Amino acid sequence: MIQVRCPYCDALLPEQEFAYAGQAHIARPEDPSAETDEAWRDYLYIRSNTRGLHKERWRHVHGCGRFFNAIRDTVSDRIQETYRMFETPAGGSADE
């Protein structure tokens, strides 16, 4: 079972309290009307499938209801760190 710490509630809880919400730090196109169909496809559906550390967005559904980011090791399935939206992780850059 994955244990997740909500950075807002500061509570370490089982993953059933949370919902996975996709890859973190995906930049929305600045001018959506100028994008091609292929660019929209890539923005909406193409994501990294990283082996190792992966930055993800989660939501504390059965608690405060807030979204936050997590760094999860996809090999061990352990969450290394959680941090609030729009913050930089302790390990460095928010970029993938």
PDB file as gemmi writes it, atoms N, CA and C in Angstrom:
CRYST1    1.000    1.000    1.000  90.00  90.00  90.00 P 1                      
ATOM      1  N   MET A   1       0.840  -1.176   0.000  1.00  0.00           N  
ATOM      2  CA  MET A   1       0.000   0.000   0.000  1.00  0.00           C  
ATOM      3  C   MET A   1       0.890   1.246   0.000  1.00  0.00           C  
ATOM      4  N   ILE A   2       0.551   2.194  -0.846  1.00  0.00           N  
ATOM      5  CA  ILE A   2       1.286   3.446  -0.906  1.00  0.00           C  
ATOM      6  C   ILE A   2       0.811   4.355   0.231  1.00  0.00           C  
ATOM      7  N   GLN A   3       1.753   4.962   0.923  1.00  0.00           N  
ATOM      8  CA  GLN A   3       1.445   5.958   1.947  1.00  0.00           C  
ATOM      9  C   GLN A   3       1.724   7.336   1.349  1.00  0.00           C  
ATOM     10  N   VAL A   4       0.764   8.235   1.467  1.00  0.00           N  
ATOM     11  CA  VAL A   4       0.868   9.565   0.869  1.00  0.00           C  
ATOM     12  C   VAL A   4       0.732  10.610   1.966  1.00  0.00           C  
ATOM     13  N   ARG A   5       1.623  11.597   1.945  1.00  0.00           N  
ATOM     14  CA  ARG A   5       1.540  12.705   2.898  1.00  0.00           C  
ATOM     15  C   ARG A   5       0.952  13.913   2.174  1.00  0.00           C  
ATOM     16  N   CYS A   6      -0.191  14.400   2.667  1.00  0.00           N  
ATOM     17  CA  CYS A   6      -0.785  15.617   2.114  1.00  0.00           C  
ATOM     18  C   CYS A   6       0.024  16.806   2.632  1.00  0.00           C  
ATOM     19  N   PRO A   7       0.578  17.626   1.740  1.00  0.00           N  
ATOM     20  CA  PRO A   7       1.382  18.757   2.202  1.00  0.00           C  
ATOM     21  C   PRO A   7       0.548  19.884   2.822  1.00  0.00           C  
ATOM     22  N   TYR A   8      -0.763  19.847   2.643  1.00  0.00           N  
ATOM     23  CA  TYR A   8      -1.632  20.859   3.241  1.00  0.00           C  
ATOM     24  C   TYR A   8      -2.099  20.431   4.635  1.00  0.00           C  
ATOM     25  N   CYS A   9      -2.528  19.175   4.765  1.00  0.00           N  
ATOM     26  CA  CYS A   9      -3.009  18.654   6.054  1.00  0.00           C  
ATOM     27  C   CYS A   9      -1.860  18.136   6.925  1.00  0.00           C  
ATOM     28  N   ASP A  10      -0.723  17.851   6.298  1.00  0.00           N  
ATOM     29  CA  ASP A  10       0.440  17.239   6.946  1.00  0.00           C  
ATOM     30  C   ASP A  10       0.056  15.917   7.602  1.00  0.00           C  
ATOM     31  N   ALA A  11      -0.723  15.125   6.869  1.00  0.00           N  
ATOM     32  CA  ALA A  11      -1.160  13.819   7.362  1.00  0.00           C  
ATOM     33  C   ALA A  11      -0.642  12.730   6.431  1.00  0.00           C  
ATOM     34  N   LEU A  12      -0.075  11.671   6.992  1.00  0.00           N  
ATOM     35  CA  LEU A  12       0.384  10.508   6.232  1.00  0.00           C  
ATOM     36  C   LEU A  12      -0.739   9.482   6.239  1.00  0.00           C  
ATOM     37  N   LEU A  13      -1.304   9.229   5.052  1.00  0.00           N  
ATOM     38  CA  LEU A  13      -2.508   8.394   4.946  1.00  0.00           C  
ATOM     39  C   LEU A  13      -2.364   7.395   3.806  1.00  0.00           C  
ATOM     40  N   PRO A  14      -3.178   6.327   3.804  1.00  0.00           N  
ATOM     41  CA  PRO A  14      -3.127   5.365   2.704  1.00  0.00           C  
ATOM     42  C   PRO A  14      -3.649   5.996   1.413  1.00  0.00           C  
ATOM     43  N   GLU A  15      -3.188   5.457   0.292  1.00  0.00           N  
ATOM     44  CA  GLU A  15      -3.517   6.035  -1.012  1.00  0.00           C  
ATOM     45  C   GLU A  15      -5.014   6.081  -1.308  1.00  0.00           C  
ATOM     46  N   GLN A  16      -5.831   5.282  -0.627  1.00  0.00           N  
ATOM     47  CA  GLN A  16      -7.277   5.298  -0.857  1.00  0.00           C  
ATOM     48  C   GLN A  16      -7.902   6.644  -0.504  1.00  0.00           C  
ATOM     49  N   GLU A  17      -7.200   7.452   0.280  1.00  0.00           N  
ATOM     50  CA  GLU A  17      -7.673   8.793   0.639  1.00  0.00           C  
ATOM     51  C   GLU A  17      -7.479   9.793  -0.504  1.00  0.00           C  
ATOM     52  N   PHE A  18      -6.715   9.384  -1.531  1.00  0.00           N  
ATOM     53  CA  PHE A  18      -6.274  10.306  -2.576  1.00  0.00           C  
ATOM     54  C   PHE A  18      -6.686   9.803  -3.956  1.00  0.00           C  
ATOM     55  N   ALA A  19      -6.608  10.698  -4.936  1.00  0.00           N  
ATOM     56  CA  ALA A  19      -6.851  10.332  -6.332  1.00  0.00           C  
ATOM     57  C   ALA A  19      -5.678  10.817  -7.167  1.00  0.00           C  
ATOM     58  N   TYR A  20      -5.174   9.930  -8.005  1.00  0.00           N  
ATOM     59  CA  TYR A  20      -4.109  10.277  -8.943  1.00  0.00           C  
ATOM     60  C   TYR A  20      -4.693  11.190 -10.012  1.00  0.00           C  
ATOM     61  N   ALA A  21      -3.978  12.252 -10.376  1.00  0.00           N  
ATOM     62  CA  ALA A  21      -4.522  13.212 -11.336  1.00  0.00           C  
ATOM     63  C   ALA A  21      -3.584  13.481 -12.502  1.00  0.00           C  
ATOM     64  N   GLY A  22      -2.669  12.553 -12.789  1.00  0.00           N  
ATOM     65  CA  GLY A  22      -1.826  12.676 -13.974  1.00  0.00           C  
ATOM     66  C   GLY A  22      -0.448  13.256 -13.710  1.00  0.00           C  
ATOM     67  N   GLN A  23       0.277  13.440 -14.795  1.00  0.00           N  
ATOM     68  CA  GLN A  23       1.630  13.963 -14.733  1.00  0.00           C  
ATOM     69  C   GLN A  23       1.605  15.431 -14.320  1.00  0.00           C  
ATOM     70  N   ALA A  24       2.544  15.822 -13.476  1.00  0.00           N  
ATOM     71  CA  ALA A  24       2.609  17.206 -12.991  1.00  0.00           C  
ATOM     72  C   ALA A  24       3.415  18.082 -13.955  1.00  0.00           C  
ATOM     73  N   HIS A  25       3.223  19.369 -13.819  1.00  0.00           N  
ATOM     74  CA  HIS A  25       4.015  20.396 -14.512  1.00  0.00           C  
ATOM     75  C   HIS A  25       3.879  20.344 -16.027  1.00  0.00           C  
ATOM     76  N   ILE A  26       2.649  20.132 -16.519  1.00  0.00           N  
ATOM     77  CA  ILE A  26       2.377  20.162 -17.943  1.00  0.00           C  
ATOM     78  C   ILE A  26       1.959  21.589 -18.297  1.00  0.00           C  
ATOM     79  N   ALA A  27       2.717  22.226 -19.174  1.00  0.00           N  
ATOM     80  CA  ALA A  27       2.441  23.628 -19.537  1.00  0.00           C  
ATOM     81  C   ALA A  27       1.360  23.696 -20.613  1.00  0.00           C  
ATOM     82  N   ARG A  28       0.328  24.480 -20.344  1.00  0.00           N  
ATOM     83  CA  ARG A  28      -0.750  24.690 -21.317  1.00  0.00           C  
ATOM     84  C   ARG A  28      -0.230  25.599 -22.427  1.00  0.00           C  
ATOM     85  N   PRO A  29      -0.627  25.354 -23.686  1.00  0.00           N  
ATOM     86  CA  PRO A  29      -0.188  26.227 -24.785  1.00  0.00           C  
ATOM     87  C   PRO A  29      -0.611  27.683 -24.547  1.00  0.00           C  
ATOM     88  N   GLU A  30       0.279  28.611 -24.858  1.00  0.00           N  
ATOM     89  CA  GLU A  30      -0.016  30.035 -24.630  1.00  0.00           C  
ATOM     90  C   GLU A  30      -1.120  30.551 -25.545  1.00  0.00           C  
ATOM     91  N   ASP A  31      -1.144  30.098 -26.799  1.00  0.00           N  
ATOM     92  CA  ASP A  31      -2.170  30.519 -27.749  1.00  0.00           C  
ATOM     93  C   ASP A  31      -2.863  29.272 -28.292  1.00  0.00           C  
ATOM     94  N   PRO A  32      -3.880  28.784 -27.576  1.00  0.00           N  
ATOM     95  CA  PRO A  32      -4.523  27.524 -27.978  1.00  0.00           C  
ATOM     96  C   PRO A  32      -5.083  27.531 -29.395  1.00  0.00           C  
ATOM     97  N   SER A  33      -5.599  28.662 -29.868  1.00  0.00           N  
ATOM     98  CA  SER A  33      -6.197  28.702 -31.202  1.00  0.00           C  
ATOM     99  C   SER A  33      -5.155  28.575 -32.312  1.00  0.00           C  
ATOM    100  N   ALA A  34      -3.887  28.806 -32.008  1.00  0.00           N  
ATOM    101  CA  ALA A  34      -2.825  28.709 -33.011  1.00  0.00           C  
ATOM    102  C   ALA A  34      -2.216  27.310 -33.093  1.00  0.00           C  
ATOM    103  N   GLU A  35      -2.618  26.414 -32.210  1.00  0.00           N  
ATOM    104  CA  GLU A  35      -2.020  25.078 -32.164  1.00  0.00           C  
ATOM    105  C   GLU A  35      -2.604  24.152 -33.225  1.00  0.00           C  
ATOM    106  N   THR A  36      -1.786  23.267 -33.725  1.00  0.00           N  
ATOM    107  CA  THR A  36      -2.239  22.262 -34.686  1.00  0.00           C  
ATOM    108  C   THR A  36      -2.944  21.129 -33.937  1.00  0.00           C  
ATOM    109  N   ASP A  37      -3.635  20.293 -34.698  1.00  0.00           N  
ATOM    110  CA  ASP A  37      -4.282  19.124 -34.089  1.00  0.00           C  
ATOM    111  C   ASP A  37      -3.258  18.213 -33.438  1.00  0.00           C  
ATOM    112  N   GLU A  38      -2.110  18.062 -34.061  1.00  0.00           N  
ATOM    113  CA  GLU A  38      -1.061  17.202 -33.512  1.00  0.00           C  
ATOM    114  C   GLU A  38      -0.527  17.770 -32.197  1.00  0.00           C  
ATOM    115  N   ALA A  39      -0.374  19.090 -32.118  1.00  0.00           N  
ATOM    116  CA  ALA A  39       0.104  19.720 -30.880  1.00  0.00           C  
ATOM    117  C   ALA A  39      -0.914  19.531 -29.756  1.00  0.00           C  
ATOM    118  N   TRP A  40      -2.216  19.636 -30.094  1.00  0.00           N  
ATOM    119  CA  TRP A  40      -3.246  19.412 -29.071  1.00  0.00           C  
ATOM    120  C   TRP A  40      -3.267  17.963 -28.615  1.00  0.00           C  
ATOM    121  N   ARG A  41      -3.108  17.039 -29.575  1.00  0.00           N  
ATOM    122  CA  ARG A  41      -3.036  15.630 -29.220  1.00  0.00           C  
ATOM    123  C   ARG A  41      -1.891  15.394 -28.237  1.00  0.00           C  
ATOM    124  N   ASP A  42      -0.727  15.946 -28.545  1.00  0.00           N  
ATOM    125  CA  ASP A  42       0.431  15.769 -27.662  1.00  0.00           C  
ATOM    126  C   ASP A  42       0.181  16.381 -26.293  1.00  0.00           C  
ATOM    127  N   TYR A  43      -0.417  17.565 -26.254  1.00  0.00           N  
ATOM    128  CA  TYR A  43      -0.694  18.223 -24.975  1.00  0.00           C  
ATOM    129  C   TYR A  43      -1.681  17.410 -24.127  1.00  0.00           C  
ATOM    130  N   LEU A  44      -2.708  16.886 -24.753  1.00  0.00           N  
ATOM    131  CA  LEU A  44      -3.757  16.185 -24.005  1.00  0.00           C  
ATOM    132  C   LEU A  44      -3.414  14.744 -23.638  1.00  0.00           C  
ATOM    133  N   TYR A  45      -2.692  14.047 -24.493  1.00  0.00           N  
ATOM    134  CA  TYR A  45      -2.558  12.606 -24.310  1.00  0.00           C  
ATOM    135  C   TYR A  45      -1.139  12.060 -24.145  1.00  0.00           C  
ATOM    136  N   ILE A  46      -0.143  12.740 -24.661  1.00  0.00           N  
ATOM    137  CA  ILE A  46       1.212  12.189 -24.631  1.00  0.00           C  
ATOM    138  C   ILE A  46       1.888  12.590 -23.326  1.00  0.00           C  
ATOM    139  N   ARG A  47       2.272  11.585 -22.553  1.00  0.00           N  
ATOM    140  CA  ARG A  47       2.903  11.813 -21.255  1.00  0.00           C  
ATOM    141  C   ARG A  47       4.156  10.971 -21.132  1.00  0.00           C  
ATOM    142  N   SER A  48       5.025  11.382 -20.219  1.00  0.00           N  
ATOM    143  CA  SER A  48       6.235  10.613 -19.942  1.00  0.00           C  
ATOM    144  C   SER A  48       5.851   9.301 -19.278  1.00  0.00           C  
ATOM    145  N   ASN A  49       6.591   8.275 -19.583  1.00  0.00           N  
ATOM    146  CA  ASN A  49       6.406   6.987 -18.931  1.00  0.00           C  
ATOM    147  C   ASN A  49       7.752   6.635 -18.305  1.00  0.00           C  
ATOM    148  N   THR A  50       8.115   7.412 -17.311  1.00  0.00           N  
ATOM    149  CA  THR A  50       9.438   7.360 -16.720  1.00  0.00           C  
ATOM    150  C   THR A  50       9.641   6.133 -15.848  1.00  0.00           C  
ATOM    151  N   ARG A  51      10.817   5.544 -15.954  1.00  0.00           N  
ATOM    152  CA  ARG A  51      11.230   4.485 -15.025  1.00  0.00           C  
ATOM    153  C   ARG A  51      12.094   5.175 -13.991  1.00  0.00           C  
ATOM    154  N   GLY A  52      11.628   5.175 -12.764  1.00  0.00           N  
ATOM    155  CA  GLY A  52      12.341   5.877 -11.697  1.00  0.00           C  
ATOM    156  C   GLY A  52      11.485   7.015 -11.168  1.00  0.00           C  
ATOM    157  N   LEU A  53      12.109   8.129 -10.854  1.00  0.00           N  
ATOM    158  CA  LEU A  53      11.382   9.256 -10.263  1.00  0.00           C  
ATOM    159  C   LEU A  53      10.501   9.949 -11.289  1.00  0.00           C  
ATOM    160  N   HIS A  54       9.245  10.168 -10.900  1.00  0.00           N  
ATOM    161  CA  HIS A  54       8.239  10.747 -11.792  1.00  0.00           C  
ATOM    162  C   HIS A  54       7.426  11.760 -11.003  1.00  0.00           C  
ATOM    163  N   LYS A  55       7.234  12.956 -11.567  1.00  0.00           N  
ATOM    164  CA  LYS A  55       6.453  14.006 -10.893  1.00  0.00           C  
ATOM    165  C   LYS A  55       4.992  13.880 -11.300  1.00  0.00           C  
ATOM    166  N   GLU A  56       4.132  13.781 -10.286  1.00  0.00           N  
ATOM    167  CA  GLU A  56       2.709  13.535 -10.506  1.00  0.00           C  
ATOM    168  C   GLU A  56       1.852  14.531  -9.728  1.00  0.00           C  
ATOM    169  N   ARG A  57       0.608  14.665 -10.185  1.00  0.00           N  
ATOM    170  CA  ARG A  57      -0.367  15.482  -9.471  1.00  0.00           C  
ATOM    171  C   ARG A  57      -1.337  14.532  -8.768  1.00  0.00           C  
ATOM    172  N   TRP A  58      -1.662  14.834  -7.519  1.00  0.00           N  
ATOM    173  CA  TRP A  58      -2.598  14.045  -6.723  1.00  0.00           C  
ATOM    174  C   TRP A  58      -3.619  14.986  -6.090  1.00  0.00           C  
ATOM    175  N   ARG A  59      -4.734  14.427  -5.633  1.00  0.00           N  
ATOM    176  CA  ARG A  59      -5.770  15.207  -4.936  1.00  0.00           C  
ATOM    177  C   ARG A  59      -6.170  14.474  -3.665  1.00  0.00           C  
ATOM    178  N   HIS A  60      -6.261  15.212  -2.566  1.00  0.00           N  
ATOM    179  CA  HIS A  60      -6.669  14.641  -1.280  1.00  0.00           C  
ATOM    180  C   HIS A  60      -8.205  14.632  -1.245  1.00  0.00           C  
ATOM    181  N   VAL A  61      -8.787  13.649  -1.890  1.00  0.00           N  
ATOM    182  CA  VAL A  61     -10.238  13.571  -2.092  1.00  0.00           C  
ATOM    183  C   VAL A  61     -10.999  13.472  -0.772  1.00  0.00           C  
ATOM    184  N   HIS A  62     -10.560  12.595   0.130  1.00  0.00           N  
ATOM    185  CA  HIS A  62     -11.292  12.354   1.383  1.00  0.00           C  
ATOM    186  C   HIS A  62     -10.721  13.176   2.535  1.00  0.00           C  
ATOM    187  N   GLY A  63     -10.180  14.322   2.210  1.00  0.00           N  
ATOM    188  CA  GLY A  63      -9.620  15.206   3.233  1.00  0.00           C  
ATOM    189  C   GLY A  63      -9.899  16.641   2.842  1.00  0.00           C  
ATOM    190  N   CYS A  64      -8.836  17.407   2.638  1.00  0.00           N  
ATOM    191  CA  CYS A  64      -8.979  18.840   2.348  1.00  0.00           C  
ATOM    192  C   CYS A  64      -9.457  19.115   0.923  1.00  0.00           C  
ATOM    193  N   GLY A  65      -9.362  18.121   0.021  1.00  0.00           N  
ATOM    194  CA  GLY A  65      -9.833  18.289  -1.349  1.00  0.00           C  
ATOM    195  C   GLY A  65      -8.858  19.008  -2.267  1.00  0.00           C  
ATOM    196  N   ARG A  66      -7.684  19.353  -1.778  1.00  0.00           N  
ATOM    197  CA  ARG A  66      -6.729  20.124  -2.569  1.00  0.00           C  
ATOM    198  C   ARG A  66      -5.847  19.237  -3.446  1.00  0.00           C  
ATOM    199  N   PHE A  67      -5.410  19.834  -4.567  1.00  0.00           N  
ATOM    200  CA  PHE A  67      -4.434  19.192  -5.437  1.00  0.00           C  
ATOM    201  C   PHE A  67      -3.044  19.513  -4.924  1.00  0.00           C  
ATOM    202  N   PHE A  68      -2.118  18.578  -5.125  1.00  0.00           N  
ATOM    203  CA  PHE A  68      -0.718  18.793  -4.774  1.00  0.00           C  
ATOM    204  C   PHE A  68       0.130  17.921  -5.691  1.00  0.00           C  
ATOM    205  N   ASN A  69       1.434  18.126  -5.647  1.00  0.00           N  
ATOM    206  CA  ASN A  69       2.354  17.361  -6.476  1.00  0.00           C  
ATOM    207  C   ASN A  69       3.126  16.366  -5.626  1.00  0.00           C  
ATOM    208  N   ALA A  70       3.541  15.285  -6.269  1.00  0.00           N  
ATOM    209  CA  ALA A  70       4.319  14.251  -5.589  1.00  0.00           C  
ATOM    210  C   ALA A  70       5.413  13.764  -6.523  1.00  0.00           C  
ATOM    211  N   ILE A  71       6.501  13.337  -5.934  1.00  0.00           N  
ATOM    212  CA  ILE A  71       7.553  12.659  -6.691  1.00  0.00           C  
ATOM    213  C   ILE A  71       7.511  11.206  -6.262  1.00  0.00           C  
ATOM    214  N   ARG A  72       7.183  10.323  -7.235  1.00  0.00           N  
ATOM    215  CA  ARG A  72       7.020   8.902  -6.941  1.00  0.00           C  
ATOM    216  C   ARG A  72       8.033   8.098  -7.739  1.00  0.00           C  
ATOM    217  N   ASP A  73       8.625   7.117  -7.094  1.00  0.00           N  
ATOM    218  CA  ASP A  73       9.527   6.192  -7.767  1.00  0.00           C  
ATOM    219  C   ASP A  73       8.662   5.104  -8.393  1.00  0.00           C  
ATOM    220  N   THR A  74       8.647   5.033  -9.710  1.00  0.00           N  
ATOM    221  CA  THR A  74       7.776   4.080 -10.393  1.00  0.00           C  
ATOM    222  C   THR A  74       8.286   2.645 -10.292  1.00  0.00           C  
ATOM    223  N   VAL A  75       9.529   2.462  -9.862  1.00  0.00           N  
ATOM    224  CA  VAL A  75      10.071   1.114  -9.690  1.00  0.00           C  
ATOM    225  C   VAL A  75       9.624   0.532  -8.349  1.00  0.00           C  
ATOM    226  N   SER A  76       9.808   1.292  -7.277  1.00  0.00           N  
ATOM    227  CA  SER A  76       9.436   0.810  -5.937  1.00  0.00           C  
ATOM    228  C   SER A  76       8.004   1.184  -5.561  1.00  0.00           C  
ATOM    229  N   ASP A  77       7.393   2.092  -6.317  1.00  0.00           N  
ATOM    230  CA  ASP A  77       6.041   2.594  -6.068  1.00  0.00           C  
ATOM    231  C   ASP A  77       5.947   3.347  -4.737  1.00  0.00           C  
ATOM    232  N   ARG A  78       7.046   3.963  -4.328  1.00  0.00           N  
ATOM    233  CA  ARG A  78       7.056   4.750  -3.095  1.00  0.00           C  
ATOM    234  C   ARG A  78       7.100   6.230  -3.431  1.00  0.00           C  
ATOM    235  N   ILE A  79       6.362   7.002  -2.663  1.00  0.00           N  
ATOM    236  CA  ILE A  79       6.374   8.450  -2.841  1.00  0.00           C  
ATOM    237  C   ILE A  79       7.529   9.024  -2.039  1.00  0.00           C  
ATOM    238  N   GLN A  80       8.422   9.700  -2.752  1.00  0.00           N  
ATOM    239  CA  GLN A  80       9.620  10.255  -2.143  1.00  0.00           C  
ATOM    240  C   GLN A  80       9.339  11.599  -1.467  1.00  0.00           C  
ATOM    241  N   GLU A  81       8.474  12.389  -2.092  1.00  0.00           N  
ATOM    242  CA  GLU A  81       8.216  13.746  -1.584  1.00  0.00           C  
ATOM    243  C   GLU A  81       6.870  14.232  -2.098  1.00  0.00           C  
ATOM    244  N   THR A  82       6.187  15.039  -1.299  1.00  0.00           N  
ATOM    245  CA  THR A  82       4.995  15.756  -1.756  1.00  0.00           C  
ATOM    246  C   THR A  82       5.218  17.234  -1.500  1.00  0.00           C  
ATOM    247  N   TYR A  83       4.622  18.053  -2.349  1.00  0.00           N  
ATOM    248  CA  TYR A  83       4.765  19.494  -2.191  1.00  0.00           C  
ATOM    249  C   TYR A  83       3.540  20.200  -2.776  1.00  0.00           C  
ATOM    250  N   ARG A  84       3.296  21.392  -2.270  1.00  0.00           N  
ATOM    251  CA  ARG A  84       2.109  22.150  -2.671  1.00  0.00           C  
ATOM    252  C   ARG A  84       2.191  22.599  -4.126  1.00  0.00           C  
ATOM    253  N   MET A  85       1.020  22.837  -4.692  1.00  0.00           N  
ATOM    254  CA  MET A  85       0.957  23.347  -6.058  1.00  0.00           C  
ATOM    255  C   MET A  85       1.730  24.661  -6.144  1.00  0.00           C  
ATOM    256  N   PHE A  86       2.397  24.870  -7.250  1.00  0.00           N  
ATOM    257  CA  PHE A  86       3.158  26.082  -7.548  1.00  0.00           C  
ATOM    258  C   PHE A  86       4.383  26.268  -6.656  1.00  0.00           C  
ATOM    259  N   GLU A  87       4.777  25.223  -5.942  1.00  0.00           N  
ATOM    260  CA  GLU A  87       6.024  25.260  -5.174  1.00  0.00           C  
ATOM    261  C   GLU A  87       7.047  24.383  -5.874  1.00  0.00           C  
ATOM    262  N   THR A  88       8.307  24.592  -5.542  1.00  0.00           N  
ATOM    263  CA  THR A  88       9.393  23.787  -6.071  1.00  0.00           C  
ATOM    264  C   THR A  88       9.698  22.682  -5.074  1.00  0.00           C  
ATOM    265  N   PRO A  89       9.902  21.458  -5.550  1.00  0.00           N  
ATOM    266  CA  PRO A  89      10.239  20.382  -4.624  1.00  0.00           C  
ATOM    267  C   PRO A  89      11.582  20.631  -3.936  1.00  0.00           C  
ATOM    268  N   ALA A  90      11.761  20.040  -2.774  1.00  0.00           N  
ATOM    269  CA  ALA A  90      13.008  20.220  -2.027  1.00  0.00           C  
ATOM    270  C   ALA A  90      14.211  19.735  -2.820  1.00  0.00           C  
ATOM    271  N   GLY A  91      13.999  18.750  -3.699  1.00  0.00           N  
ATOM    272  CA  GLY A  91      15.088  18.186  -4.486  1.00  0.00           C  
ATOM    273  C   GLY A  91      15.510  19.041  -5.659  1.00  0.00           C  
ATOM    274  N   GLY A  92      14.862  20.176  -5.914  1.00  0.00           N  
ATOM    275  CA  GLY A  92      15.300  21.023  -7.030  1.00  0.00           C  
ATOM    276  C   GLY A  92      14.160  21.487  -7.916  1.00  0.00           C  
ATOM    277  N   SER A  93      14.376  21.402  -9.202  1.00  0.00           N  
ATOM    278  CA  SER A  93      13.490  21.974 -10.226  1.00  0.00           C  
ATOM    279  C   SER A  93      12.134  21.274 -10.283  1.00  0.00           C  
ATOM    280  N   ALA A  94      11.113  22.048 -10.599  1.00  0.00           N  
ATOM    281  CA  ALA A  94       9.775  21.492 -10.795  1.00  0.00           C  
ATOM    282  C   ALA A  94       9.613  20.922 -12.204  1.00  0.00           C  
ATOM    283  N   ASP A  95      10.532  21.240 -13.107  1.00  0.00           N  
ATOM    284  CA  ASP A  95      10.455  20.747 -14.486  1.00  0.00           C  
ATOM    285  C   ASP A  95      10.758  19.266 -14.538  1.00  0.00           C  
ATOM    286  N   GLU A  96      10.174  18.598 -15.527  1.00  0.00           N  
ATOM    287  CA  GLU A  96      10.438  17.159 -15.732  1.00  0.00           C  
ATOM    288  C   GLU A  96      11.817  16.978 -16.283  1.00  0.00           C  
TER     289      GLU A  96                                                      
END                                                                             
